[in-house]
Amino acid sequence: MKYECDNLAFNIQVNVGVLLTYPILISIGTVLSVPGNAAVDLVKHKMIFSVVRLGATIIICIGFLLMLLPEEWDEITLRFINSLKEQKSEDHADEIPESSVHTRSRSRANGTVSVPLA
């Protein structure tokens, strides 16, 4: 019965909080509730956490943070990475001095053509 009252109180607080403030604040508060409760347990109850419990807390916080990302975060990330790659390749192409590009002349019937080798 106690846990049902806790869940009810939590849901009421979240819904009222969303109505009165920004939803992102409620999401950040939810993310911080897990490590906050762990800190209270550590200070007040002198509870010592095992490595497994600390790992689980970190995984839960990462899950909450992933829920804050926009729906198309993977597409946005891939576009950002591709733009960085294109920018890097353009910068790399600009860095090559013209004297280091070796050309070879080929004779054609209508004239000489220089072809870069690099």
C-alpha positions, 0 to 999 in steps of 0.5 A: 500500500505504501508504494501505491501511495508513493507512485500516486504522489509522484505522478501527481507531482509530475503532472502538476509540475508539467502544468506549472513549469516546463516539461524539461525541468520535470525530466531533469528532476526525474534524472536527478532523483535517482542519484539524489536518493542514493546520496540521501541513503548514503548520508542519512542511513550510512548505506554502503553501495556495491559496485553492481548498485552503482553501475545500475544507478549509472545505467538508469541515469543514462536511460533517463538522459537518452529519453530526453533526446529528440526522436530523430537524434540518431539522424541528427548525429549522423548528419553532424558526423558526415558534415565533420568528415566533409569539412575535414576532407575539404580542409585536407584538400586545401592543405596540400601544396600545389608543388607536392601534386605531381603531374604527368603529361600525356601526349594526345592527338589534339594537344598535351594533357596534364593528369594529377597523380596524387 
